Structures are given as C-alpha cells and as structure tokens.
Amino acid sequence: MGRVVCQLGGSLKYRVYSHPVDMRKSFRGLTGIVHSEIERQLSPEDVYVFVGKNRRILKLLHREGHDIVYEKVGRCLFSQA
C-alpha cells in the first residue's frame, strides 16, 4: 500500500492560474510562476492549480511545512469556462 503524500481539503484556498501552462515544467518552474507572475509566496493555506495547454493535464502545487508538494492529474479533458 502506498503512503499518502498530500491531503487537500476544503479549508484550503484554491488559486487557479488563468493561463495555460507548459506541463513539462517541474515544481520549480511552477513555483517560479507563483513568485514572478502571480506575485505571491507559497503558503500552507494555498493550493495553486495549473492547467496544461491542451487541457488534459492538471497540476496542483501546495506547501506542507518545509516541503513543496505537487500532484499531476491526467487523462481528463477540462472544459474552458
């Protein structure tokens, strides 16, 4: 059985980045977007949501204590609102 790496809940603030992102970016590249383009710092209260250019991949970026955790969700098609 695998271990739980990240638990996300309703008490967190989910911040969706409004531009499509190149999903080849690692957590460092996504953190760079948070710092330079969104002009925020990662905090344990926030989850940053990034959607790929083809809308088939979603990445979540979250800080837990001193660790930065990111999760890739794929094989879905997310519609544009």
TIKOLGU-721683 format. One line per 5 residues: number of its first residue (from 0); their letters; for each residue x, y, z of C-alpha. Coordinates in steps of 0.02 Angstrom, whole numbers. Example, Ala and Ser with C-alpha at 12.3 -4.5 7.8 and 13.67 -1.06 7.14 Angstrom:
2
0 = AS = 615 -225 390  684 -53 357
% end
This chain:
81
0 = MGRVV = 0 0 0  67 174 -46  84 314 77  -20 473 71  91 616 16
5 = CQLGG = -29 761 15  -201 785 88  -302 928 16  -463 985 95  -599 1116 91
10 = SLKYR = -512 1230 215  -378 1274 86  -386 1416 -41  -375 1350 -218  -297 1478 -335
15 = VYSHP = -317 1436 -519  -188 1510 -636  -285 1587 -781  -161 1549 -921  -119 1379 -998
20 = VDMRK = 48 1311 -938  181 1203 -1020  162 1043 -919  345 1000 -942  377 1123 -801
25 = SFRGL = 433 1044 -638  380 1105 -467  522 1232 -476  453 1305 -638  278 1314 -566
30 = TGIVH = 345 1395 -407  429 1523 -519  260 1565 -595  186 1588 -421  327 1706 -371
35 = SEIER = 353 1807 -531  184 1810 -618  57 1789 -478  172 1887 -360  135 1778 -208
40 = QLSPE = 233 1661 -96  187 1479 -70  95 1455 93  15 1305 181  -157 1386 159
45 = DVYVF = -149 1393 -32  -157 1265 -172  -107 1328 -344  -194 1246 -491  -113 1244 -663
50 = VGKNR = -195 1178 -822  -96 1120 -974  -110 1198 -1146  -214 1051 -1213  -323 1049 -1055
55 = RILKL = -284 865 -1025  -163 884 -880  -188 974 -715  -51 1005 -586  -78 1055 -406
60 = LHREG = 59 1144 -308  49 1155 -118  167 1190 26  162 1074 177  279 1136 313
65 = HDIVY = 451 1149 234  404 1036 88  330 1083 -80  214 951 -147  143 940 -322
70 = EKVGR = 25 817 -399  -8 784 -583  -184 736 -636  -201 673 -814  -313 580 -936
75 = CLFSQ = -455 705 -918  -519 844 -1029  -556 1002 -933  -676 1120 -1019  -644 1305 -1032
80 = A = -769 1416 -942
% end
